[in-house]
Amino acid sequence: MTRPRNRYVQDLRRHYESVWGAPGTVLRWNQGPVHELPEDFCVLEFAPTNKREMWTYATCGMAGQHDDAPIELHLFSPLSSDKHVELLTAIAHYHRTSARLGLGHTVNLGRSWLPGSSCNFGLISLPYLDGPTLEIMNHPDFKKPVRLLWLIPITKEELIFKKTHGLEALEERFEKTGFNYLDPHRSSVVG
């Protein structure tokens, strides 16, 4: 018999795979206090496809059944890197053990998103590229829908702008400038 928690992780993986049209590879970060995360927590890696020319990394098991606002996060990248697995694992650990994260929150990545990048922070945003088909996952083991949100690497200037002017103002800047979310060397949209 499948344990309910394990069933959620399996169903979440199928949800990601159906939306992104590709199989995900299960990856685990085995350093630091990962024993404090749920036993079945992992990060799924999705390789580029004909339709999606980017790497995608997604938490699988970050949400808890009794969370007031259960979430999972995904990150896009121009390249494959175990640093993305480390980053999402660290953010999931922070979410499970320190402070609950949600839409509009920002996190300090503790380093550059990718080498040489000025994006040292992450913004938790709606999954604009995939829309509600990805964003909302109802699961029978959860009291509330699980939201699958996009972690966008941002610069310190963008973080300050968001804190000063709000999430909507920053996202308007993203749209207005047509920023390349896959470019680790992009300029700040508010600089």
MOQUIZI-V951299 format. One record per run of one state. SS is the DSSP state (a for helix, b for strand, c for the rest). FROM is the first residue (numbers start at 1). LEN is the number of residues. If there is no record, write none. Layout:
BEGIN
SS	FROM	LEN
SS	FROM	LEN
END
This chain:
BEGIN
c	1	3
a	4	17
c	21	4
b	25	3
c	28	6
a	34	3
c	37	5
b	42	5
c	47	8
b	55	6
c	61	10
b	71	7
c	78	4
a	82	16
c	98	8
b	106	3
c	109	10
b	119	7
c	126	5
a	131	5
b	136	2
c	138	8
b	146	10
a	156	10
c	166	1
a	167	11
c	178	14
END
